[in-house]
């Protein structure tokens, strides 16, 4: 039986290698596996006597008792050292594996048994695999096949998750060409093996046989980077993998394997004595490794299975088991997750340094290259920036003060193409962080150095590096408090500090001058900023007060003002940064929850913004903030919505707030512009007038000129009473966005039409972002929907949407029902109590009143379609809908009337409330 350990892992004998199939249960068949083996190890005694050692029943009973005791020690803090628990479980499993071995294998059999992988390290978590290697020559493998089958069957029948391989030394060398297999064998620990077998195994996997140190290092480093990229997406930010994720336990193990292969040491602590690792670095790495180990141990207990991801299913349970308690402004689960993120960040930081030192060990140091004026204090070593005195003998310790620290980041930003920070300088910096004062205690000259960083080249890169290396948290203490802080929801997929850095990176993209199709006008707005560093400061402070209780925008505004005043910014600059922090949600809320086609909405928003400078800054900050919350949150609809609000507000400010636009004036401007567009394509004036006459006049107040022209052109050749469906890609100022569509429906009005359209779009895999429902002449409706695909990988085409929606509306509407979909797993853990509100809405003195329905609830697939069906069953009409989703939270607003076009009275409101609650609770299904 040969092959990698990972290829032979199984919970049942039936899944083992074919070569052992006939030797699985020789004892149960009455075969004699060897002398003095005692009772049949493949079956349990039934006479009431204690099971014989090494039998499945004995193994199960022994390990169950051990696991219960270890869980009790873990829960009650009887043993705070997690390594003792891991070692105790490994020792307990050793004893049972050895007992099964001796029950099945003759003492003089030419076989040797080793624990490999994590089990070989002596790190055995409650649900970890038990990886075993049997070392034997081919002849012995064949002769002992039945006995080995008996041994493995005993372990499987006992419920141990065993992975095994049986190899000769030569076969170990051959299998070791697989890096994963070699890595497992590197940590082989004898369970029943003499010195000769140990030496044979070590010789078989020595660097002279397989994977020399240089090749091993490069392969493992690449493997680590690929793993970080694979597990670094947003899903794993919310439910991180303790073992494989960036900064997780696999990173620590990788460093250990590299040390073993490159240096020849069996533990990282020994690297301290040879100068490869600082005593403080080793202590930090060990502390965080133990913290991660404790999390993983508890996760296995809570999940009751081999689980490495901190899934939502377990986060609250694990936080409680670890003793965290909810506070007024910090949930227990958020406290636990903040601890994890901080541990992972430190593992990454120290791991990066140690990787560099291993590289130096292999490649050697190159001659340093001076950077030259004005950065004479720094040099390049193998393309890493280093302080010239850092690590040098007989030189003053670097840095002597915080000014030298800031000088480092200035030099680094000025030479942005270099590989990174040299490990010796990084270590010196870490050891001297206490010399970096908070900005309030700093001297004016040091404050000016920080401001120069913001005004210099690549300021966002400088801030990112300062944050990653712990300097920014020292300089701005409030930033350190949000380091690693998460919010237990599906909307914020990054910790606060990582979100802040993502926002700053988005701002850097705007500053690059290169057009990004995701942000249609941001690159045009950025050059108009008077002092771009003020926007960076607003981005840095906009969420800095998260987790303190109270309104984080207001508290953050206080922090921003204190910072600006202390740093010596002018009153106007400080006031701008403060205003941006306090109002950083204003534009997002206005665009997504109000009708920005309404001149009154634009006037109110413009009045709050007050001038072009504030508008430019707020627009860019809003785009960067939304896109930095989650890669999936920003879409074409939000881009166009914000661009339209920006453009409309800019025009309002240019006209002057004392001259607000009236609805009639807006309609006249739109009609004229749309007319010009149609005329440019050859349409005659009388034809254009006829098309416009078929459209609702309010459309000219609420629509864009290009939208009016497109809809009017869609009516060509359409007789009264006919249905026409059109769809086109969403574009904002010329940039089309894949998958996002604008859908226009013209049709004779019928009861249930809105619900039928919504249900059909839902079935097409399209999520509605905004719906505008207008009544036109001759009993026709003019409905416009902004939609985005729920699966961007498979968006339906505009032609497909037109065809399928038209076909659905041609038949009976009462047969169109929302699709039934299973609720995603993660939504089950985020339940929001439904909030249903009603208010009166009247547009203009002559308009008939409508009812504004607001709905806040847990999002789920098909929610809007179900709500639309509920409105239909209540015989209500929908005139406008604005759909906003924030992670697990849906916030929808509808303008509705009854079937007589009247606002709902209290009885109707209560009936609708009851029906919606039944819908949201699932009673309608």
C-alpha positions in Angstrom: 0.0 0.0 0.0 1.6 3.2 -1.1 0.6 6.8 -1.9 0.3 10.2 -0.2 -1.3 10.4 3.2 -3.9 12.8 1.9 -5.0 10.4 -0.8 -6.0 7.7 1.7 -7.9 9.6 4.3 -11.2 8.0 5.1 -13.7 7.5 7.9 -14.7 4.0 6.8 -12.7 0.9 5.6 -14.7 0.9 2.3 -12.9 4.1 1.2 -9.4 2.9 1.7 -6.8 1.9 -0.9 -7.7 -1.0 -3.1 -4.5 -2.9 -2.2 -5.8 -3.3 1.4 -9.4 -4.3 0.5 -8.9 -7.9 1.3 -7.1 -7.2 4.5 -9.6 -4.9 6.1 -11.2 -7.3 8.6 -9.0 -10.4 8.8 -9.6 -10.6 12.5 -13.3 -10.7 12.1 -12.9 -13.5 9.5 -10.9 -15.6 12.0 -7.5 -15.0 10.5 -4.5 -15.1 12.8 -2.7 -11.7 12.4 0.2 -12.8 14.6 1.2 -14.3 17.9 -0.3 -13.3 21.3 -2.8 -10.8 19.9 -5.5 -11.5 22.5 -9.2 -11.1 21.8 -10.5 -10.4 18.3 -9.6 -6.7 17.8 -12.0 -6.3 14.9 -15.1 -6.9 17.1 -16.4 -5.8 20.5 -17.0 -8.4 23.3 -20.6 -9.0 24.2 -20.2 -10.7 27.6 -20.2 -7.4 29.6 -16.5 -7.5 30.3 -14.4 -4.4 29.6 -13.3 -4.2 26.0 -9.7 -5.4 25.3 -7.1 -2.7 24.7 -6.8 -1.7 21.1 -10.3 -2.8 20.1 -12.7 -0.2 18.6 -14.8 -0.2 21.7 -11.8 0.4 24.0 -10.5 3.2 21.8 -13.9 4.9 21.6 -14.4 4.8 25.3 -11.0 6.0 26.2 -11.0 8.9 23.7 -14.5 9.9 24.6 -13.5 10.2 28.3 -10.3 12.2 27.3 -12.2 14.5 25.0 -14.9 15.2 27.7 -12.2 16.0 30.2 -10.3 18.2 27.8 -13.5 20.1 26.9 -14.1 20.7 30.6 -10.6 22.0 31.1 -11.0 24.3 28.1 -14.4 25.6 29.3 -13.5 26.1 32.9 -10.0 27.6 32.4 -8.4 24.8 34.4 -5.6 24.8 31.9 -5.0 28.2 30.3 -2.1 26.8 28.2 -3.8 25.6 25.0 -0.6 23.7 24.1 -1.1 21.4 27.0 -4.5 20.6 25.8 -3.3 19.8 22.3 -0.4 17.8 23.7 -2.7 15.9 26.0 -5.0 14.9 23.2 -2.1 13.9 21.0 -0.8 11.7 23.9 -4.2 10.2 24.4 -4.5 9.3 20.8 -0.9 8.0 20.8 -1.8 5.6 23.5 -4.8 4.2 21.7 -3.1 4.1 18.3 -0.2 2.2 19.9 -2.6 -0.1 21.7 -4.3 -0.9 18.4 -0.9 -1.4 16.7 0.2 -3.8 19.3 -3.1 -5.7 19.2 -2.7 -6.3 15.4 1.0 -6.2 14.7 3.6 -8.6 16.0 6.3 -7.1 18.1 9.1 -8.3 15.8 7.3 -7.3 12.6 9.6 -5.2 10.3 7.3 -2.2 10.4 7.6 1.2 11.9 4.7 3.6 12.8 5.0 7.4 12.6 2.5 10.2 13.2 2.8 12.8 10.5 1.3 16.3 9.7 -0.3 18.2 12.6 -0.5 15.0 14.5 3.2 14.6 14.1 3.7 18.0 15.6 1.7 17.0 18.6 -1.0 19.6 17.8 -4.2 17.6 17.8 -7.4 19.5 18.0 -10.7 17.8 18.9 -11.7 17.0 15.3 -8.3 16.9 13.6 -7.3 14.2 11.2 -5.0 11.4 12.5 -2.3 11.1 9.8 -0.2 8.0 10.0 2.8 6.7 8.1 3.9 3.0 8.2 7.5 2.6 7.1 8.3 -0.9 5.7 10.1 -2.4 2.7 7.8 -3.8 0.0 8.3 -7.4 1.1 7.2 -6.6 4.6 4.3 -4.6 3.3 3.0 -7.7 1.4 3.7 -10.1 4.2 1.9 -7.8 6.8 -1.0 -6.7 4.6 -3.6 -8.6 6.7 -2.2 -7.3 10.0 -2.1 -3.7 8.7 -5.7 -4.1 7.4 -6.7 -5.2 10.9 -4.9 -2.2 12.4 -6.5 0.4 10.2 -9.9 -1.2 10.5 -9.7 -1.0 14.2 -9.0 2.7 14.1 -11.7 3.4 11.5 -14.3 1.4 13.5 -13.4 3.4 16.5 -14.4 6.5 14.6 -11.0 8.0 14.3 -10.5 10.2 11.1 -7.4 8.3 10.0 -5.4 9.1 6.9 -2.6 6.6 6.2 0.2 5.7 3.9 2.4 2.6 3.8 5.7 3.2 2.2 9.3 2.1 2.0 12.1 4.7 2.4 12.5 4.7 -1.4 8.8 5.2 -1.8 8.9 8.0 0.7 11.5 9.7 -1.5 9.3 9.2 -4.6 6.1 10.4 -2.9 8.1 13.4 -1.5 8.2 14.9 -4.9 4.7 16.1 -4.0 5.3 19.1 -1.8 2.3 18.5 0.4 3.3 14.9 1.1 6.9 15.9 1.9 5.6 18.6 4.2 3.6 16.1 6.2 6.6 13.8 6.5 8.9 16.6 7.6 7.1 16.5 11.0 7.1 12.7 11.4 7.1 11.6 15.0 7.7 8.0 16.0 4.8 6.2 17.7 6.4 2.7 17.4 9.7 3.0 15.5 13.3 2.3 16.4 16.3 4.5 15.7 17.1 2.7 12.5 13.7 3.4 11.1 13.8 7.0 12.2 17.2 7.6 10.4 16.0 5.8 7.3 13.0 8.1 7.0 15.0 11.2 7.6 17.5 10.1 5.0 14.7 9.4 2.5 13.3 12.9 2.7 16.6 14.8 3.2 17.2 17.9 0.9 19.8 15.9 -1.0 17.0 13.5 -2.0 14.0 15.8 -2.6 13.2 19.5 -2.5 16.5 21.3 -1.7 16.2 24.3 0.6 16.0 26.9 -2.1 13.4 25.1 -4.2 11.4 24.3 -1.0 11.4 27.9 0.1 10.3 29.3 -3.2 7.6 26.7 -3.6 6.2 27.2 -0.1 6.4 31.0 -0.4 4.4 30.8 -3.7 2.0 28.4 -2.1 1.5 30.8 0.8 0.8 33.7 -1.5 -1.7 31.7 -3.6 -3.4 30.6 -0.5 -3.7 34.2 0.7 -5.2 35.2 -2.6 -7.6 32.3 -2.5 -8.9 33.0 1.0 -8.7 36.7 0.9 -12.1 37.4 -0.7 -15.0 39.0 1.0 -16.7 35.8 2.0 -13.7 34.8 4.0 -13.5 38.2 5.6 -16.9 37.6 7.1 -16.3 33.9 7.9 -12.5 33.6 8.0 -10.7 30.3 7.8 -8.6 29.9 11.0 -6.3 27.4 9.4 -5.8 28.5 5.8 -6.7 32.2 5.8 -4.2 35.0 5.7 -2.5 35.3 9.1 -4.0 31.9 10.1 -2.4 28.9 11.6 -1.1 27.6 8.3 1.1 30.7 8.1 2.8 29.9 11.4 3.2 26.3 10.3 4.7 27.4 7.0 7.3 29.4 8.8 8.1 26.4 10.9 8.5 24.2 7.9 10.8 26.7 6.2 12.9 26.9 9.4 13.1 23.1 9.4 14.2 22.9 5.8 16.4 25.9 5.5 18.0 26.2 9.0 17.5 22.7 10.2 15.9 23.7 13.5 12.9 22.0 14.9 11.2 25.0 16.4 11.1 28.8 15.8 12.4 29.7 19.2 15.8 28.5 18.3 15.9 31.1 15.5 16.3 33.7 18.2 19.8 32.6 19.2 21.1 32.8 15.6 19.6 36.2 15.0 16.9 35.2 12.5 14.1 36.1 14.9 14.0 38.7 17.6 13.0 37.6 21.1 10.0 40.0 21.0 9.0 38.7 17.5 9.1 35.1 18.7 7.1 36.0 21.8 4.5 37.8 19.7 4.3 35.0 17.2 3.8 32.4 20.0 1.2 34.5 21.7 -0.9 34.9 18.6 -0.4 31.2 17.6 -1.8 30.2 21.0 -4.7 32.7 20.6 -5.5 31.2 17.2 -5.1 27.6 18.6 -7.6 28.4 21.3 -10.1 29.7 18.8 -9.7 26.6 16.7 -10.0 24.3 19.7 -13.2 26.0 20.7 -14.5 26.0 17.1 -14.1 22.2 16.9 -16.0 21.8 20.2 -18.8 24.1 19.1 -19.1 22.6 15.6 -18.7 19.0 16.7 -17.0 18.3 13.4 -13.8 19.2 11.6 -14.5 22.8 10.8 -11.9 25.5 10.2 -14.0 28.4 9.2 -15.5 30.8 11.7 -19.0 30.5 10.1 -21.9 32.6 11.3 -23.4 29.3 12.6 -20.7 29.1 15.3 -19.5 32.7 15.9 -21.9 33.6 18.6 -21.7 30.2 20.3 -18.0 30.3 20.3 -17.8 33.8 21.7 -20.0 32.7 24.5 -18.0 29.6 25.1 -14.8 31.7 25.3 -16.3 33.9 27.9 -17.0 37.1 25.9 -20.0 39.1 27.1 -22.0 41.7 25.2 -21.4 45.3 26.2 -23.5 48.4 25.4 -21.4 49.1 22.2 -19.5 45.9 21.5 -21.2 42.5 21.0 -19.4 39.5 22.4 -19.0 38.1 18.9 -17.5 41.4 17.7 -15.0 41.2 20.6 -14.0 37.7 19.7 -13.6 38.5 16.0 -11.6 41.6 16.7 -9.2 39.5 18.6 -8.9 37.1 15.7 -8.3 39.9 13.1 -5.6 41.5 15.3 -3.9 38.1 15.8 -3.9 37.5 12.1 -2.5 40.9 11.3 0.4 40.3 13.7 1.1 36.9 12.2 1.2 38.4 8.8 3.4 41.3 9.9 6.0 39.1 11.5 5.7 36.3 8.9 6.6 38.9 6.2 9.8 39.7 8.0 10.8 36.1 8.6 10.2 35.2 5.0 12.6 37.9 4.0 15.2 36.6 6.3 14.9 33.1 5.0 15.3 34.6 1.5 18.5 36.3 2.7 19.7 33.1 4.3 19.4 31.4 0.9 20.5 34.1 -1.5 22.8 36.1 0.7 22.9 39.9 1.2 23.7 42.1 -1.8 25.7 45.3 -1.7 23.6 48.2 -0.4 22.6 51.0 -2.8 22.3 54.5 -1.3 19.1 56.4 -2.1 20.8 59.8 -2.3 19.5 63.3 -1.4 17.3 64.0 0.3 17.0 60.5 1.6 20.7 59.8 2.6 19.6 58.1 5.8 18.2 55.2 3.7 19.5 52.6 1.3 18.3 49.7 -0.8 19.3 46.1 0.2 18.2 43.6 -2.4 15.6 46.2 -3.4 14.2 46.6 0.1 14.4 50.0 1.7 16.4 50.0 4.9 17.7 52.6 7.4 21.5 52.7 6.9 22.1 52.3 10.7 19.4 49.6 11.3 21.2 46.5 12.4 24.7 48.0 11.8 27.3 47.5 14.5 28.6 50.5 16.5 25.9 52.8 15.2 23.2 54.6 17.1 20.0 52.7 17.3 17.5 53.5 14.6 15.1 55.2 14.9 16.2 57.7 17.4 12.9 59.6 17.3 9.6 59.7 15.4 10.9 62.2 12.9 13.2 59.4 11.5 10.2 57.1 11.3 8.2 59.6 9.2 11.3 60.2 7.1 11.3 56.4 6.3 7.8 56.5 5.0 8.5 59.7 3.0 11.5 57.9 1.4 9.5 54.8 0.8 6.7 56.8 -0.9 9.2 58.6 -3.1 10.6 55.2 -4.3 7.3 53.4 -4.5 8.7 50.8 -6.9 10.8 49.0 -4.3 9.9 45.6 -3.0 9.2 46.6 0.5 10.7 47.3 3.9 13.9 45.5 4.9 13.3 43.0 7.7 16.0 44.5 10.0 14.4 48.0 9.6 11.0 46.5 10.1 12.1 44.9 13.3 13.7 48.1 14.6 10.6 50.0 13.8 8.4 47.5 15.7 10.7 47.7 18.7 10.5 51.5 18.7 6.8 52.1 18.2 6.6 53.6 21.7 8.7 56.5 20.4 5.9 57.5 18.1 3.7 59.9 20.1 0.1 60.6 19.5 -0.4 63.7 17.3 -1.7 65.7 20.3 1.6 65.2 22.2 3.8 65.7 19.1 6.0 68.7 18.3 4.8 71.0 15.5 7.7 69.9 13.3 6.5 66.3 13.5 3.0 67.3 12.7 4.2 69.1 9.7 6.1 65.9 8.6 2.8 64.0 8.7 1.0 66.6 6.6 3.9 66.5 4.1 3.3 62.8 3.7 -0.3 63.5 2.8 0.8 66.1 0.2 3.6 64.1 -1.2 3.8 61.3 -3.7 1.7 58.2 -3.1 0.1 59.4 0.2 -2.4 56.5 0.3 0.5 54.0 0.1 2.2 55.8 2.9 -0.9 55.6 5.1 -1.5 51.9 4.3 2.1 51.1 5.3 1.8 53.1 8.4 -1.4 51.3 9.3 0.0 47.9 8.6 3.2 48.5 10.6 1.4 49.9 13.6 2.6 53.5 13.2 -0.8 55.1 12.3 -2.4 53.6 15.4 0.2 55.2 17.5 -0.1 58.6 15.7 -3.9 58.6 15.8 -4.9 56.5 18.9 -8.5 56.4 17.8 -7.4 54.4 14.7 -5.9 51.7 16.9 -9.2 51.2 18.6 -11.0 50.3 15.3 -8.1 48.1 14.2 -9.6 44.6 13.6 -13.0 45.8 14.7 -15.8 44.1 12.7 -19.6 44.6 12.7 -21.7 41.5 12.9 -23.7 42.0 9.8 -23.5 41.2 6.0 -23.1 44.8 4.9 -19.7 45.5 6.3 -17.4 42.8 5.0 -14.2 44.4 6.2 -13.0 45.4 9.6 -13.2 49.2 10.2 -9.5 49.8 9.6 -9.5 47.6 6.5 -12.6 49.4 5.2 -11.0 52.7 5.8 -7.9 51.7 3.9 -10.1 50.4 1.0 -11.8 53.8 0.9 -8.4 55.5 0.7 -7.3 53.2 -2.1 -10.4 54.1 -4.0 -9.6 57.8 -3.6 -6.1 57.0 -4.9 -7.7 55.5 -8.0 -9.6 58.7 -8.6 -6.4 60.7 -8.2 -4.5 58.6 -10.8 -6.3 60.4 -13.6 -7.1 57.1 -15.3 -10.8 56.7 -16.1 -12.4 53.7 -14.3 -15.6 52.5 -16.0 -17.0 51.7 -12.5 -16.9 55.4 -11.5 -18.1 57.3 -14.5 -17.1 60.9 -13.6 -14.9 60.6 -10.5 -11.7 61.1 -12.5 -13.2 64.3 -13.9 -14.1 65.6 -10.4 -10.8 64.9 -8.7 -8.7 67.5 -10.5 -11.0 70.2 -9.2 -10.0 69.6 -5.6 -8.1 72.5 -4.0 -6.3 70.4 -1.4 -6.7 66.6 -2.0 -5.2 65.8 1.3 -8.3 67.1 3.0 -10.4 64.5 1.3 -7.8 61.8 2.5 -8.2 63.0 6.0 -12.0 62.8 5.7 -11.7 59.3 4.4 -9.3 58.4 7.3 -11.7 59.8 10.0 -15.2 59.0 8.5 -15.6 55.7 10.4 -13.0 56.2 13.2 -15.7 56.5 15.9 -17.4 53.1 15.1 -18.1 51.1 18.2 -18.1 53.9 20.8 -21.8 54.1 21.0 -23.8 57.1 19.7 -23.7 58.5 16.2 -20.3 57.6 14.7 -20.6 60.4 12.2 -21.0 63.0 14.9 -18.3 61.6 17.2 -16.0 61.2 14.2 -16.7 64.8 13.3 -15.5 65.8 16.8 -12.3 63.8 16.3 -11.7 65.4 12.9 -12.1 68.9 14.3 -9.7 68.1 17.1 -7.2 66.7 14.7 -7.4 69.6 12.3 -7.1 72.2 15.0 -4.2 70.5 16.7 -2.4 69.9 13.4 -2.6 73.6 12.5 -5.0 73.4 9.6 -6.8 76.6 8.8 -10.3 77.0 10.1 -11.8 76.6 6.7 -9.9 73.4 6.0 -10.7 71.9 9.4 -14.4 72.8 8.9 -14.4 71.1 5.5 -13.0 67.8 6.9 -15.3 68.0 9.9 -18.4 68.6 7.7 -17.4 65.7 5.4 -17.1 63.3 8.3 -20.4 64.4 9.8 -22.2 64.3 6.5 -20.5 61.3 4.8 -23.8 59.4 4.6 -25.9 62.3 3.3 -25.4 61.8 -0.4 -25.8 58.0 -0.2 -29.1 58.3 1.7 -30.4 61.0 -0.5 -29.6 59.2 -3.7 -30.9 55.8 -2.6 -33.9 56.7 -0.6 -35.3 59.9 -2.2 -36.5 60.8 -5.7 -33.6 62.8 -7.1 -35.8 63.6 -10.2 -37.8 65.8 -7.8 -36.5 69.4 -8.0 -37.5 69.9 -4.3 -35.2 67.0 -3.3 -32.3 68.4 -5.3 -32.9 71.9 -3.7 -32.9 70.5 -0.2 -29.7 68.5 -0.9 -28.0 71.5 -2.5 -29.0 73.7 0.4 -27.1 71.3 2.8 -24.1 71.0 0.5 -24.1 74.8 -0.1 -21.2 75.1 -2.6 -19.3 73.3 -5.3 -16.3 72.5 -3.2 -18.3 70.6 -0.6 -20.2 68.8 -3.4 -17.0 67.7 -5.2 -15.5 66.3 -1.9 -18.7 64.6 -0.8 -19.3 63.0 -4.2 -15.9 61.4 -4.3 -16.0 60.3 -0.6 -19.4 58.8 -1.1 -18.3 56.8 -4.1 -15.2 55.6 -2.4 -17.1 54.7 0.8 -19.8 52.6 -0.9 -17.3 50.8 -3.1 -15.0 50.2 -0.1 -17.7 48.6 2.0 -18.0 45.5 -0.2 -16.8 44.8 -3.8 -20.3 43.5 -4.5 -22.1 46.6 -3.2 -21.0 49.1 -5.9 -22.9 48.7 -9.2 -23.9 50.5 -12.3 -27.2 51.8 -10.8 -25.4 53.4 -7.8 -22.8 54.9 -10.1 -25.5 56.6 -12.3 -27.6 57.5 -9.3 -24.7 59.4 -7.6 -23.5 60.9 -10.9 -27.0 62.1 -11.7 -27.4 63.6 -8.2 -24.0 65.3 -8.5 -24.9 66.8 -11.9 -28.3 68.0 -10.8 -26.9 69.5 -7.7 -24.1 71.2 -9.5 -26.6 72.8 -11.9 -28.8 73.9 -8.9 -25.8 75.5 -7.3 -24.8 77.2 -10.5 -28.3 78.6 -10.9 -28.3 79.8 -7.3 -30.3 78.4 -4.4 -32.4 81.5 -4.4 -33.8 80.3 -7.7 -35.1 76.8 -7.3 -36.2 74.9 -10.3 -40.0 74.5 -10.7 -41.4 71.3 -12.0 -42.8 73.0 -15.1 -39.4 74.5 -15.9 -37.7 71.1 -15.4 -40.3 69.5 -17.7 -39.8 72.1 -20.4 -36.0 71.7 -20.3 -36.2 67.9 -20.5 -38.8 68.0 -23.3 -36.6 70.4 -25.4 -33.5 68.2 -24.9 -35.3 65.0 -25.7 -36.8 66.6 -28.8 -33.4 67.6 -30.0 -32.1 64.0 -29.5 -34.9 62.5 -31.6 -34.6 65.2 -34.3 -30.9 64.4 -34.6 -31.9 60.9 -35.7 -34.2 62.2 -38.4 -37.6 62.3 -36.6 -39.9 65.0 -37.8 -41.3 67.6 -35.4 -44.9 66.4 -35.9 -44.0 62.8 -35.2 -42.1 63.8 -32.1 -45.0 65.8 -30.8 -47.4 62.8 -31.4 -45.1 60.5 -29.5 -44.7 63.0 -26.6 -48.5 63.3 -26.5 -48.8 59.6 -25.7 -46.5 59.9 -22.7 -47.4 61.0 -19.1 -46.5 64.6 -18.7 -45.0 64.0 -15.3 -42.4 61.9 -17.0 -40.8 65.0 -18.4 -40.3 66.3 -14.8 -38.9 63.0 -13.5 -37.0 61.5 -16.4 -33.7 62.3 -18.1 -33.7 63.6 -21.6 -32.0 60.5 -23.0 -34.5 58.3 -21.2 -37.5 60.3 -22.5 -36.1 60.1 -26.1 -35.5 56.3 -25.8 -39.0 55.6 -24.4 -40.6 57.8 -27.1 -38.7 56.1 -29.8 -39.9 52.7 -28.4 -43.5 53.8 -29.0 -43.1 54.0 -32.8 -45.4 51.6 -34.5 -47.1 50.6 -31.3 -50.9 50.9 -31.5 -53.0 52.0 -28.5 -53.7 49.1 -26.3 -50.5 47.2 -27.4 -47.7 46.2 -25.1 -44.1 47.2 -25.7 -41.1 46.1 -23.6 -37.6 47.5 -24.1 -34.4 47.0 -22.2 -31.0 48.6 -22.6 -27.7 48.5 -20.7 -27.3 51.1 -18.0 -24.8 53.7 -18.8 -23.6 56.7 -16.9 -22.1 59.5 -19.0 -21.2 57.1 -21.7 -19.8 54.2 -19.8 -21.8 51.0 -20.1 -21.8 48.5 -17.2 -22.1 44.8 -17.8 -25.3 43.3 -16.6 -27.1 46.3 -15.4 -30.3 47.2 -17.4 -32.9 49.8 -17.7 -36.3 48.1 -18.5 -39.2 50.1 -20.0 -42.7 48.6 -20.0 -45.6 50.3 -21.9 -48.9 48.4 -21.6 -52.6 48.8 -21.0 -53.1 49.0 -17.2 -54.5 45.9 -15.5 -54.8 44.8 -11.9 -51.7 43.0 -10.8 -49.5 44.3 -13.6 -46.8 45.7 -11.3 -46.6 42.4 -9.4 -46.4 40.4 -12.6 -43.5 42.5 -13.9 -41.6 42.2 -10.6 -42.1 38.5 -10.4 -41.0 38.0 -14.0 -37.8 40.1 -13.5 -37.1 38.1 -10.3 -37.4 34.8 -12.3 -35.0 36.3 -14.8 -32.4 36.7 -12.1 -32.7 40.5 -11.9 -32.8 42.5 -8.7 -34.8 45.7 -8.9 -33.0 48.8 -7.6 -35.6 51.4 -8.5 -39.1 51.2 -10.0 -41.0 54.2 -11.4 -44.6 53.6 -12.2 -46.5 56.3 -14.2 -50.0 56.4 -15.6 -50.2 57.7 -19.2 -53.0 58.7 -21.5 -55.5 56.1 -22.8 -55.2 53.9 -19.7 -51.6 52.9 -20.4 -48.8 52.5 -17.9 -45.2 53.7 -18.4 -43.1 51.7 -15.9 -39.3 52.0 -15.7 -37.1 49.6 -13.8 -33.4 49.8 -13.0 -32.2 46.3 -12.5 -28.9 44.5 -11.8 -28.2 40.7 -12.2 -28.2 38.7 -9.0 -25.4 36.6 -10.5 -23.1 38.9 -12.5 -21.5 35.9 -14.0 -24.6 35.0 -16.0 -26.5 38.2 -16.7 -29.5 38.0 -19.0 -29.2 40.0 -22.2 -31.4 43.0 -23.0 -33.0 41.0 -25.9 -33.7 38.0 -23.6 -35.4 40.3 -21.0 -37.5 42.0 -23.7 -38.6 38.7 -25.2 -39.4 36.8 -21.9 -41.1 39.8 -20.2 -43.3 40.5 -23.2 -44.3 36.9 -23.4 -45.2 36.8 -19.7 -47.4 39.9 -20.0 -49.2 38.6 -23.0 -50.8 35.8 -20.9 -53.0 35.8 -17.8 -51.2 37.8 -15.0 -52.7 35.8 -12.2 -50.6 32.8 -13.2 -47.3 34.6 -12.7 -46.0 33.8 -9.3 -42.6 34.6 -7.6 -40.0 31.9 -7.8 -39.4 29.8 -4.7 -35.9 29.8 -3.6 -34.1 28.5 -0.5 -32.9 31.1 1.9 -29.1 31.4 1.9 -27.5 29.9 4.9 -26.0 33.1 6.2 -29.2 35.0 6.3 -30.6 32.7 9.0 -28.2 34.3 11.5 -29.3 37.9 10.8 -32.9 38.4 11.6 -34.3 41.9 11.6 -37.7 42.6 13.2 -39.9 44.0 10.4 -40.6 47.7 10.6 -43.6 48.9 8.6 -44.5 52.6 8.5 -47.1 54.8 6.7 -47.1 58.5 6.0 -49.0 60.9 3.7 -47.3 62.0 0.5 -48.6 64.9 -1.6 -46.7 66.4 -4.6 -48.0 69.8 -5.4 -51.1 71.5 -4.1 -53.4 70.0 -6.8 -52.1 66.5 -6.6 -54.2 63.8 -4.9 -52.5 62.4 -1.7 -50.9 59.1 -1.7 -49.6 56.8 1.0 -45.9 56.3 1.5 -45.1 52.8 2.7 -41.7 52.2 4.2 -40.6 48.6 4.9 -37.4 47.5 6.7 -36.8 43.8 7.1 -34.4 40.9 6.5 -33.6 40.6 2.9 -34.1 37.3 1.1 -34.4 36.0 -2.4 -37.7 37.0 -4.0 -38.6 39.5 -1.3 -39.7 42.3 -3.6 -41.8 39.9 -5.7 -43.6 38.6 -2.6 -44.2 42.1 -1.4 -45.6 43.1 -4.8 -47.9 40.1 -4.7 -49.1 41.1 -1.3 -49.9 44.6 -2.5 -51.8 43.1 -5.4 -53.9 40.9 -3.1 -54.8 44.0 -1.1 -55.9 45.7 -4.4 -53.4 48.5 -4.1 -51.7 50.5 -6.8 -47.9 51.2 -6.8 -46.7 54.5 -8.3 -43.1 54.5 -7.2 -40.7 52.1 -5.5 -37.1 52.6 -4.2 -35.3 49.5 -3.3 -32.2 49.6 -1.1 -30.4 46.6 0.3 -27.6 46.8 2.9 -26.2 43.3 3.5 -29.0 41.4 5.2 -31.1 44.5 5.6 -33.7 45.6 3.1 -35.1 49.1 3.2 -37.8 49.7 0.6 -40.2 52.6 0.0 -43.4 52.5 -2.0 -45.9 55.2 -3.1 -49.3 53.5 -3.1 -53.0 54.2 -3.3 -56.1 52.1 -3.2 -57.9 51.0 -6.3 -59.8 54.4 -6.3 -56.4 56.3 -6.4 -56.9 57.4 -2.8 -54.5 57.4 0.1 -55.0 54.5 2.5 -57.1 55.0 5.6 -56.2 53.5 9.0 -58.2 50.3 8.4 -56.5 49.7 5.0 -53.1 50.5 6.6 -53.7 47.9 9.3 -54.9 45.3 6.8 -51.8 45.9 4.8 -49.5 45.7 7.8 -51.0 42.4 8.8 -50.7 41.0 5.3 -47.0 42.1 5.0 -46.1 40.6 8.4 -47.7 37.3 7.3 -45.7 37.6 4.0 -42.4 38.3 5.8 -43.0 35.5 8.3 -43.6 33.0 5.5 -47.4 32.4 6.2 -48.2 33.3 2.6 -46.3 30.3 1.3 
